[in-house]
Amino acid sequence: MRRALERFYEDKRRREADFRRRTETIYTREPRLRQIDGELRATMSRIITSALRRGTDPRPALEVLRDRNQSLQREKAALLAKLGLPEDCLEEKPNCPLCDDTGYRGGEVCRCLRRYYAREQKKELSRMLDLGNRSFELFSLDWYSEEPLPEGFSPRENMAWVKKTCQQYAESFGPGSGNLLLTGAPGLGKTFLSACIAREVSDGGFSVVYDTAAHVFDRFETWKFMREDRAEEDTNRILTCDLLILDDLGTELTTAFVQSALYQILNSRLLENRATILNTNLTMESMGRRYTPQIVSRITGEYRVLLFCGEDIRKLKLRKQKNLP
């Protein structure tokens, strides 16, 4: 948001400077317009002074001032028309009429500032994700087999349901959206669909943090033992963002500190009703062996499980490139 505000005010200052340059150019072409605008400002000041004056009837003075004001406005319009310019070209208008370029409306962030926020957030997410090539429309089911599994459904049928669930989650995201656990072997699309969710939710103006579990726990450890300011900022973002996507859970070195940090993340976000998505190659059984009962209880009780199944898509693409069966 700090970066968004910086860009927002930079653009505002640039628009103001552009307006001043355009105004000066018009005044240079027709100096009488500068005089008229000066007189109009002085007339408006006198109208306000007369309206506030006590002990006398201000109406006669106001009528004279209004007549003078209207005469100046007509002269100004005629001069602008002679230059081929619209009547309002010397009026500075806000870029956003909803908030008058303040960025806030009714105590809430205006949609104009939210657009800046979304752009800055996409830059942040793009450090780890190829958001440009991650959309639900580009998620192909062709890589998943139609052969039925022992459970009675095919990988393609299962993944069609997973994709639909992820898309609905992203499109309807808001407070109380709940949590997802994306689990399955490597190369089945967990990161791809997570990126699709991140992009959609970010476009909606919500704050999203996408990071690997190993890096997240490293930031927590740096903050705890080194008190680094940037690490504190990172941990606060992880705990307070609208949506946290924790990738590659289970690849980190599981220490007592990591167990504690993971529990803190999961529990605090649940208590504050903030959404979390966990991506892992672990099965539910292996998670039970790896993490404490308190952590597993939070996940099994509060997360919707989406199982990814099929063959490793990266390997399938490599075989296709080499024309192998």
MARTI-646510 format. One record per residue (C-alpha): chain; z negated, y, x negated. Coordinates in nm, 3 decimals, padded with zeros to 5 digits. Layout:
# MARTI-646510
unit A	w Z	v Y	u X
...
This chain:
# MARTI-646510
unit A	w 00.000	v 00.000	u 00.000
unit A	w -00.067	v 00.237	u -00.290
unit A	w 00.286	v 00.181	u -00.417
unit A	w 00.423	v 00.220	u -00.065
unit A	w 00.242	v 00.554	u -00.026
unit A	w 00.376	v 00.672	u -00.362
unit A	w 00.735	v 00.595	u -00.256
unit A	w 00.672	v 00.746	u 00.089
unit A	w 00.554	v 01.080	u -00.053
unit A	w 00.821	v 01.081	u -00.324
unit A	w 01.088	v 01.057	u -00.053
unit A	w 00.910	v 01.322	u 00.155
unit A	w 00.904	v 01.562	u -00.141
unit A	w 01.269	v 01.490	u -00.213
unit A	w 01.367	v 01.566	u 00.148
unit A	w 01.168	v 01.890	u 00.135
unit A	w 01.337	v 01.993	u -00.190
unit A	w 01.680	v 01.908	u -00.044
unit A	w 01.603	v 02.120	u 00.262
unit A	w 01.500	v 02.416	u 00.045
unit A	w 01.822	v 02.387	u -00.158
unit A	w 02.036	v 02.371	u 00.157
unit A	w 01.851	v 02.668	u 00.305
unit A	w 01.897	v 02.873	u -00.012
unit A	w 02.270	v 02.792	u -00.015
unit A	w 02.304	v 02.915	u 00.345
unit A	w 02.105	v 03.230	u 00.270
unit A	w 02.332	v 03.299	u -00.026
unit A	w 02.639	v 03.269	u 00.196
unit A	w 02.487	v 03.498	u 00.461
unit A	w 02.191	v 03.709	u 00.334
unit A	w 02.125	v 03.847	u 00.683
unit A	w 01.996	v 03.502	u 00.783
unit A	w 01.713	v 03.527	u 00.529
unit A	w 01.615	v 03.863	u 00.680
unit A	w 01.626	v 03.725	u 01.033
unit A	w 01.406	v 03.426	u 00.946
unit A	w 01.157	v 03.662	u 00.780
unit A	w 01.154	v 03.884	u 01.091
unit A	w 01.113	v 03.581	u 01.320
unit A	w 00.809	v 03.464	u 01.125
unit A	w 00.660	v 03.813	u 01.142
unit A	w 00.737	v 03.837	u 01.514
unit A	w 00.568	v 03.505	u 01.584
unit A	w 00.261	v 03.620	u 01.392
unit A	w 00.246	v 03.940	u 01.599
unit A	w 00.284	v 03.740	u 01.924
unit A	w -00.014	v 03.524	u 01.828
unit A	w -00.219	v 03.830	u 01.728
unit A	w -00.142	v 04.005	u 02.057
unit A	w -00.229	v 03.696	u 02.259
unit A	w -00.568	v 03.673	u 02.087
unit A	w -00.653	v 04.044	u 02.107
unit A	w -00.946	v 04.119	u 02.335
unit A	w -01.010	v 04.420	u 02.554
unit A	w -00.645	v 04.502	u 02.625
unit A	w -00.372	v 04.351	u 02.838
unit A	w -00.142	v 04.173	u 02.589
unit A	w 00.141	v 04.110	u 02.834
unit A	w 00.349	v 04.427	u 02.775
unit A	w 00.335	v 04.379	u 02.397
unit A	w 00.418	v 04.010	u 02.435
unit A	w 00.722	v 04.087	u 02.648
unit A	w 00.855	v 04.331	u 02.387
unit A	w 00.796	v 04.079	u 02.106
unit A	w 00.960	v 03.798	u 02.302
unit A	w 01.264	v 04.012	u 02.372
unit A	w 01.289	v 04.092	u 02.002
unit A	w 01.247	v 03.725	u 01.916
unit A	w 01.524	v 03.619	u 02.153
unit A	w 01.755	v 03.890	u 02.019
unit A	w 01.701	v 03.767	u 01.663
unit A	w 01.760	v 03.406	u 01.771
unit A	w 02.094	v 03.501	u 01.932
unit A	w 02.203	v 03.690	u 01.623
unit A	w 02.103	v 03.396	u 01.404
unit A	w 02.296	v 03.147	u 01.619
unit A	w 02.606	v 03.367	u 01.608
unit A	w 02.594	v 03.398	u 01.228
unit A	w 02.549	v 03.021	u 01.187
unit A	w 02.837	v 02.954	u 01.425
unit A	w 03.053	v 03.189	u 01.219
unit A	w 02.970	v 02.975	u 00.914
unit A	w 03.055	v 02.660	u 01.109
unit A	w 02.693	v 02.538	u 01.101
unit A	w 02.472	v 02.403	u 01.383
unit A	w 02.201	v 02.628	u 01.529
unit A	w 01.918	v 02.411	u 01.399
unit A	w 02.038	v 02.369	u 01.039
unit A	w 01.765	v 02.603	u 00.911
unit A	w 01.490	v 02.414	u 01.095
unit A	w 01.302	v 02.156	u 00.889
unit A	w 01.262	v 01.842	u 01.101
unit A	w 01.039	v 01.543	u 01.020
unit A	w 01.214	v 01.227	u 00.913
unit A	w 00.985	v 01.035	u 01.152
unit A	w 00.921	v 01.214	u 01.483
unit A	w 00.647	v 00.965	u 01.571
unit A	w 00.404	v 01.072	u 01.296
unit A	w 00.563	v 01.398	u 01.168
unit A	w 00.595	v 01.234	u 00.825
unit A	w 00.222	v 01.177	u 00.782
unit A	w 00.257	v 00.797	u 00.775
unit A	w -00.015	v 00.753	u 01.036
unit A	w -00.016	v 00.770	u 01.413
unit A	w -00.322	v 00.743	u 01.634
unit A	w -00.532	v 00.618	u 01.345
unit A	w -00.284	v 00.338	u 01.269
unit A	w -00.015	v 00.301	u 01.004
unit A	w 00.312	v 00.431	u 01.148
unit A	w 00.614	v 00.204	u 01.152
unit A	w 00.792	v 00.433	u 00.902
unit A	w 00.521	v 00.370	u 00.640
unit A	w 00.515	v 00.000	u 00.731
unit A	w 00.880	v -00.022	u 00.626
unit A	w 00.786	v 00.113	u 00.281
unit A	w 00.500	v -00.136	u 00.268
unit A	w 00.731	v -00.426	u 00.356
unit A	w 00.977	v -00.327	u 00.082
unit A	w 00.703	v -00.306	u -00.182
unit A	w 00.559	v -00.636	u -00.069
unit A	w 00.899	v -00.805	u -00.096
unit A	w 00.922	v -00.687	u -00.455
unit A	w 00.583	v -00.845	u -00.519
unit A	w 00.677	v -01.172	u -00.350
unit A	w 01.012	v -01.182	u -00.530
unit A	w 00.832	v -01.218	u -00.861
unit A	w 00.764	v -01.582	u -00.765
unit A	w 01.011	v -01.649	u -00.485
unit A	w 01.384	v -01.614	u -00.447
unit A	w 01.350	v -01.439	u -00.112
unit A	w 01.716	v -01.343	u -00.106
unit A	w 01.818	v -01.708	u -00.064
unit A	w 01.522	v -01.817	u 00.148
unit A	w 01.573	v -01.804	u 00.522
unit A	w 01.532	v -02.054	u 00.802
unit A	w 01.905	v -02.037	u 00.868
unit A	w 01.975	v -02.162	u 00.514
unit A	w 01.732	v -02.454	u 00.537
unit A	w 01.967	v -02.752	u 00.573
unit A	w 01.861	v -03.077	u 00.738
unit A	w 02.164	v -03.255	u 00.590
unit A	w 01.960	v -03.363	u 00.286
unit A	w 01.727	v -03.572	u 00.501
unit A	w 01.814	v -03.926	u 00.600
unit A	w 01.876	v -04.031	u 00.958
unit A	w 01.749	v -04.383	u 00.884
unit A	w 01.433	v -04.453	u 01.089
unit A	w 01.103	v -04.479	u 00.907
unit A	w 00.844	v -04.749	u 00.991
unit A	w 00.674	v -04.487	u 01.209
unit A	w 00.980	v -04.487	u 01.438
unit A	w 01.137	v -04.151	u 01.348
unit A	w 01.380	v -04.048	u 01.076
unit A	w 01.310	v -03.799	u 00.796
unit A	w 01.569	v -03.567	u 00.952
unit A	w 01.400	v -03.576	u 01.293
unit A	w 01.064	v -03.512	u 01.131
unit A	w 01.193	v -03.224	u 00.921
unit A	w 01.368	v -03.067	u 01.219
unit A	w 01.027	v -03.053	u 01.387
unit A	w 00.862	v -02.919	u 01.069
unit A	w 01.125	v -02.645	u 01.035
unit A	w 01.088	v -02.546	u 01.401
unit A	w 00.708	v -02.536	u 01.368
unit A	w 00.727	v -02.316	u 01.057
unit A	w 00.979	v -02.082	u 01.218
unit A	w 00.771	v -02.041	u 01.533
unit A	w 00.462	v -01.979	u 01.320
unit A	w 00.640	v -01.705	u 01.122
unit A	w 00.805	v -01.536	u 01.421
unit A	w 00.484	v -01.520	u 01.625
unit A	w 00.250	v -01.447	u 01.335
unit A	w -00.053	v -01.234	u 01.407
unit A	w -00.433	v -01.248	u 01.421
unit A	w -00.540	v -01.599	u 01.514
unit A	w -00.215	v -01.767	u 01.406
unit A	w -00.416	v -02.041	u 01.236
unit A	w -00.359	v -02.233	u 00.916
unit A	w -00.102	v -02.484	u 00.791
unit A	w -00.118	v -02.768	u 00.540
unit A	w 00.226	v -02.856	u 00.404
unit A	w 00.195	v -03.194	u 00.237
unit A	w 00.443	v -03.440	u 00.088
unit A	w 00.612	v -03.551	u -00.232
unit A	w 00.778	v -03.296	u -00.465
unit A	w 01.128	v -03.168	u -00.386
unit A	w 01.115	v -03.192	u -00.006
unit A	w 01.124	v -02.821	u 00.086
unit A	w 00.761	v -02.710	u 00.101
unit A	w 00.814	v -02.409	u -00.125
unit A	w 01.142	v -02.321	u 00.050
unit A	w 00.989	v -02.313	u 00.398
unit A	w 00.681	v -02.132	u 00.266
unit A	w 00.910	v -01.864	u 00.125
unit A	w 01.085	v -01.837	u 00.463
unit A	w 00.749	v -01.783	u 00.631
unit A	w 00.645	v -01.529	u 00.367
unit A	w 00.966	v -01.332	u 00.415
unit A	w 00.942	v -01.328	u 00.796
unit A	w 00.573	v -01.239	u 00.805
unit A	w 00.619	v -00.968	u 00.541
unit A	w 00.906	v -00.817	u 00.740
unit A	w 00.662	v -00.792	u 01.029
unit A	w 00.446	v -00.555	u 00.824
unit A	w 00.169	v -00.804	u 00.744
unit A	w 00.022	v -00.840	u 00.396
unit A	w 00.118	v -01.164	u 00.223
unit A	w 00.000	v -01.312	u -00.106
unit A	w 00.198	v -01.606	u -00.245
unit A	w 00.066	v -01.767	u -00.564
unit A	w 00.006	v -02.099	u -00.733
unit A	w -00.337	v -02.256	u -00.708
unit A	w -00.372	v -02.267	u -01.087
unit A	w -00.305	v -01.893	u -01.122
unit A	w -00.535	v -01.802	u -00.833
unit A	w -00.826	v -01.995	u -00.983
unit A	w -00.753	v -01.837	u -01.322
unit A	w -00.784	v -01.489	u -01.165
unit A	w -01.115	v -01.585	u -01.004
unit A	w -01.243	v -01.717	u -01.336
unit A	w -01.131	v -01.404	u -01.523
unit A	w -01.311	v -01.185	u -01.273
unit A	w -01.631	v -01.390	u -01.276
unit A	w -01.670	v -01.416	u -01.653
unit A	w -01.481	v -01.110	u -01.787
unit A	w -01.513	v -00.860	u -01.501
unit A	w -01.158	v -00.742	u -01.553
unit A	w -01.060	v -00.470	u -01.304
unit A	w -00.713	v -00.614	u -01.238
unit A	w -00.865	v -00.958	u -01.178
unit A	w -01.105	v -00.805	u -00.925
unit A	w -00.811	v -00.642	u -00.747
unit A	w -00.625	v -00.975	u -00.741
unit A	w -00.922	v -01.168	u -00.601
unit A	w -00.976	v -00.906	u -00.331
unit A	w -00.611	v -00.934	u -00.227
unit A	w -00.639	v -01.313	u -00.215
unit A	w -00.945	v -01.297	u 00.007
unit A	w -00.834	v -01.015	u 00.239
unit A	w -00.455	v -01.043	u 00.285
unit A	w -00.325	v -01.129	u 00.632
unit A	w -00.156	v -01.445	u 00.501
unit A	w -00.235	v -01.637	u 00.184
unit A	w 00.011	v -01.905	u 00.071
unit A	w -00.147	v -02.123	u -00.195
unit A	w 00.123	v -02.329	u -00.366
unit A	w 00.088	v -02.648	u -00.573
unit A	w -00.269	v -02.719	u -00.468
unit A	w -00.382	v -03.024	u -00.665
unit A	w -00.199	v -02.943	u -00.988
unit A	w -00.491	v -02.733	u -01.119
unit A	w -00.762	v -02.868	u -01.347
unit A	w -01.038	v -02.949	u -01.101
unit A	w -01.367	v -02.823	u -01.239
unit A	w -01.693	v -02.732	u -01.068
unit A	w -01.585	v -02.368	u -01.083
unit A	w -01.248	v -02.446	u -00.921
unit A	w -01.420	v -02.640	u -00.644
unit A	w -01.649	v -02.343	u -00.581
unit A	w -01.362	v -02.091	u -00.585
unit A	w -01.149	v -02.299	u -00.348
unit A	w -01.437	v -02.335	u -00.104
unit A	w -01.499	v -01.959	u -00.120
unit A	w -01.132	v -01.887	u -00.045
unit A	w -01.104	v -02.132	u 00.243
unit A	w -01.441	v -02.058	u 00.400
unit A	w -01.431	v -01.677	u 00.376
unit A	w -01.080	v -01.661	u 00.519
unit A	w -01.176	v -01.892	u 00.806
unit A	w -01.481	v -01.681	u 00.886
unit A	w -01.267	v -01.364	u 00.892
unit A	w -00.989	v -01.533	u 01.092
unit A	w -00.730	v -01.480	u 00.817
unit A	w -00.439	v -01.721	u 00.798
unit A	w -00.381	v -01.956	u 00.503
unit A	w -00.102	v -02.198	u 00.414
unit A	w -00.168	v -02.472	u 00.159
unit A	w 00.118	v -02.651	u -00.017
unit A	w 00.029	v -02.978	u -00.188
unit A	w 00.180	v -03.302	u -00.316
unit A	w -00.151	v -03.475	u -00.245
unit A	w -00.206	v -03.710	u 00.045
unit A	w -00.507	v -03.664	u 00.267
unit A	w -00.669	v -03.966	u 00.098
unit A	w -00.619	v -03.824	u -00.252
unit A	w -00.750	v -03.486	u -00.139
unit A	w -01.066	v -03.661	u -00.023
unit A	w -01.111	v -03.807	u -00.370
unit A	w -01.031	v -03.483	u -00.552
unit A	w -01.227	v -03.221	u -00.358
unit A	w -01.578	v -03.193	u -00.218
unit A	w -01.653	v -03.307	u 00.139
unit A	w -01.711	v -02.944	u 00.239
unit A	w -01.359	v -02.846	u 00.128
unit A	w -01.194	v -03.148	u 00.290
unit A	w -01.387	v -03.081	u 00.612
unit A	w -01.254	v -02.725	u 00.628
unit A	w -00.897	v -02.845	u 00.576
unit A	w -00.900	v -03.140	u 00.814
unit A	w -01.081	v -02.946	u 01.083
unit A	w -00.899	v -02.611	u 01.068
unit A	w -00.545	v -02.678	u 00.938
unit A	w -00.238	v -02.806	u 01.116
unit A	w -00.083	v -03.076	u 00.898
unit A	w 00.295	v -03.075	u 00.846
unit A	w 00.415	v -03.387	u 00.667
unit A	w 00.730	v -03.357	u 00.454
unit A	w 00.914	v -03.683	u 00.400
unit A	w 01.246	v -03.800	u 00.257
unit A	w 01.409	v -03.813	u -00.086
unit A	w 01.366	v -03.549	u -00.355
unit A	w 01.635	v -03.290	u -00.269
unit A	w 01.663	v -03.172	u -00.627
unit A	w 01.755	v -03.525	u -00.736
unit A	w 02.000	v -03.563	u -00.447
unit A	w 02.174	v -03.239	u -00.545
unit A	w 02.193	v -03.350	u -00.909
unit A	w 02.349	v -03.681	u -00.809
unit A	w 02.599	v -03.501	u -00.590
unit A	w 02.697	v -03.270	u -00.878
unit A	w 02.758	v -03.574	u -01.099
unit A	w 02.941	v -03.758	u -00.819
unit A	w 02.688	v -04.039	u -00.832
unit A	w 02.614	v -04.260	u -00.527
